[in-house]
Amino acid sequence: MNQKRRKIYETELRTTSLNQILLEKFLEPGCSVMDATAGNGHDSVFLLDKIIPGGILYAFDIQLSALERTKVQLEKLPHVDPKTSYHLICDSHGNLDQHLKEPVQAAVFNLGYLPGGDHSVTTNWDELHKALQLLTANWIIPGGIISIISYAGHPEGREEQKRLYQFVEGLPATQYNVHVTQIWNTIRSAPVSFIIQCL
Ligand SMILES: C[S@@+](CC[C@H](N)C(=O)[O-])C[C@H]1O[C@@H](n2cnc3c(N)ncnc32)[C@H](O)[C@@H]1O
């Protein structure tokens, strides 16, 4: 029986990989992108890899230690050419307008706290809301994507997720496409993915 089952795709469809498969369609060499929560650098590595050559990555985190980890990961990418640049920004994503030089093609938020880090340092709705207002107003190019993964397994995350649902419900369908997905067949509180395309 097992011999008859053929694996057709190597990627397991977890929430992060689902978002990356989608983001990949919208990223191309030379474009500008933003990692709003750099953390351990996994999302930054994914983004930078897709915009080489010639792209610009803006990676934000409020923890210097997270940006140091991200830098180590980015430096391992073998094919970063001199025309590609990345900026590691130790500031809140709520202040993105003070750092971006141009609107971005994609902005990626992986909310919550840094795995393996200080669990009391977590994203919060006020800063996320500021960032989303700035992005949707001016800082995402038409057709671009905001990807947000939200976790309701801790009190701050529950509030953030509740407000996020309210925020996306208020986005007019003539100007935004909003998708919300979640792994369904799990008993644990699974992360929720919000994808916003700005038209
Ligand atoms: C779940 S981790 C991100 C994981 C990361 N994307 C990765 O690939 O490893 C969340 C990160 O958001 C950061 N953070 C919290 N509030 C922030 C804010 N207002 N602006 C930017 N980063 C923030 C935390 O310091 C933490 O490193």
The ligand as a Tripos MOL2 file, in Angstrom:
@<TRIPOS>MOLECULE
LIG
   27    29     1     0     0
SMALL
NO_CHARGES

@<TRIPOS>ATOM
      1 C1          7.8860   35.4570   16.1270 C.3       1 LIG1
      2 S1          9.3200   36.4590   16.1490 S.3       1 LIG1
      3 C2          9.7020   36.6360   14.4340 C.3       1 LIG1
      4 C3         10.2940   35.4230   13.7840 C.3       1 LIG1
      5 C4         11.0750   35.7580   12.5330 C.3       1 LIG1
      6 N1         10.2700   36.3490   11.4860 N.3       1 LIG1
      7 C5         11.9040   34.6310   12.0090 C.2       1 LIG1
      8 O1         11.8620   34.3470   10.7890 O.co2     1 LIG1
      9 O2         12.6400   34.0190   12.7950 O.co2     1 LIG1
     10 C6          8.6760   38.0740   16.5200 C.3       1 LIG1
     11 C7          9.7460   39.1630   16.5880 C.3       1 LIG1
     12 O3          9.0800   40.4330   16.5590 O.3       1 LIG1
     13 C8          9.8660   41.3440   17.2830 C.3       1 LIG1
     14 N2          9.0370   42.5230   17.6010 N.ar      1 LIG1
     15 C9          8.1680   42.6990   18.6200 C.ar      1 LIG1
     16 N3          7.5750   43.9110   18.5310 N.ar      1 LIG1
     17 C10         8.0920   44.5080   17.4320 C.ar      1 LIG1
     18 C11         7.8800   45.7750   16.8140 C.ar      1 LIG1
     19 N4          6.9880   46.6470   17.2990 N.pl3     1 LIG1
     20 N5          8.5900   46.0730   15.7050 N.ar      1 LIG1
     21 C12         9.4850   45.1800   15.1790 C.ar      1 LIG1
     22 N6          9.7230   43.9640   15.7260 N.ar      1 LIG1
     23 C13         9.0250   43.6320   16.8350 C.ar      1 LIG1
     24 C14        10.3230   40.5350   18.4800 C.3       1 LIG1
     25 O4         11.4540   41.1310   19.0570 O.3       1 LIG1
     26 C15        10.6060   39.1760   17.8380 C.3       1 LIG1
     27 O5         11.9560   39.0460   17.5010 O.3       1 LIG1
@<TRIPOS>BOND
     1     1     2 1
     2     2     3 1
     3     2    10 1
     4     3     4 1
     5     4     5 1
     6     5     6 1
     7     5     7 1
     8     7     8 2
     9     7     9 1
    10    10    11 1
    11    11    12 1
    12    11    26 1
    13    12    13 1
    14    13    14 1
    15    13    24 1
    16    14    15 ar
    17    14    23 ar
    18    15    16 ar
    19    16    17 ar
    20    17    18 ar
    21    17    23 ar
    22    18    19 1
    23    18    20 ar
    24    20    21 ar
    25    21    22 ar
    26    22    23 ar
    27    24    25 1
    28    24    26 1
    29    26    27 1
@<TRIPOS>SUBSTRUCTURE
     1 LIG1         1 GROUP 0 **** ****
